[in-house]
Amino acid sequence: MSSSLEDELFPSTPGKFKIERSHAMNRQFHRCFASTSTMFLWALFLIALTASYLSFQSFIDSSSRYFSASWGGIQWEKQVRNSAQIHRSGGMSVLITGAAGFVGSHVSLALKKRGDGVVGIDNFNSYYDPSLKEARRSLLKTHDIFIVEGDINDNRLLDKLFDTVAFTHVMHLAAQAGVRYAMENPHSYVHSNIAGLVTLLEVCKSANPQPSIVWASSSSVYGLNDNVPFSELHRTDQPASLYAATKKAGEEITHTYNHIYGLSITGLRFFTVYGPWGRPDMAYFSFTRNILQGKPITIYRGKNGIDLARDFTYIDDIVKGCLGSLDTSGKSTGSGGKKRGLAPYRIFNLGNTSPVTVPTLVNILERHLKTKAKKKVVDMPGNGDVPFTHANISSAGRELGYKPTTNLQSGLNKFVRWYLSYYGYNRGKPVN
């Protein structure tokens, strides 16, 4: 630092500096702002300078967000396009919501393996341990499937995806699942299952070309119906849970968008899906965990001591139904949000047609795990569960070629082998 500069910044006689500099500054001040017009011009200059700075800073911030955001950057667009590439003649490009979920991850893999383009979206929420979703994402990544981390309520993100790729189909599997959790957090069901669905449909109806849509409804829409096996022609206006009510609302909403905007829509009523990479909140999964840890399991029974029964459907059979639905979906007929003609609207049951009681499920698990369960049998609380489910799948068989091939004995054996491997039991490392 030069001596003159040091003198300017650190004067040896501070008091003298203040007085002399003060007089000088006062003279300059009066010269510069002697008139009102000069002050006005200075004010305009300062305002213009500030506005220019803020505009430039906004440009810098937006550019920075574009290049570094979790979505929307150049690298992000490249990943989306690469993942969406079709590798078979007559293939499709599918946006799969809930792709890091149980059914979503299996459907993604099946489509990719046969040469279709697949892009996933998932919000990785904490309804159950997100590490399982992260593990599924890692699995999909090894098959060159890219999952965008985001919420289906984010219409800007969805618009960006459709601007990047002209998806031919949407497989909508994202949802807040679970019957009992609705009593703890009802708003999450409205947010995901209704608001999220509408946001997605709004983007799809405005897309050009419009995609065909297949989405996951639920067997829970049959609610208090006791006419078995459940048929798509049966009443579904008596839901027993908020989850069921949101899925029923989804069926009405999708019908509206089909009618007004010409979207081709297929709804699939899943019946108790199970298998490898499943959801930890499902009974078969939690039973397995507790049996291995020596903890008691709670088995609910219905009125008059009747055992609960479910139409357990193995994941591979569900995947076949999903792919069959995509392959036969037909085209949407709208353009730019305007309907040009009638479009298909369909609903199918996807079940196994062989209901099994919960005690029988437990017995099968005990045999596969070679461990007896500590059972606690209690009456079913009024939490929205229904005593039984049983699917009539004749319509899916006729229209989709759907035919389940895995019984519960075989399916649970595959699940248990996956569970023991995934959680390290085959290496002598028990679950924490």
PyMOL commands that set and color helices and strands:
alter all, ss='L'
color gray80, all
select helices_A, chain A and resi 3-9+14-32+36-68+74-84+102-113+130-141+155-164+180-183+186-206+219-222+242-261+283-293+303-305+315-327+358-369+394-400+408-422+425-427
alter helices_A, ss='H'
color red, helices_A
select strands_A, chain A and resi 93-97+117-122+146-149+169-172+212-216+265-270+273-274+296-301+309-310+313-314+345-350+356-357+374-379
alter strands_A, ss='S'
color yellow, strands_A
deselect
rebuild
show_as cartoon
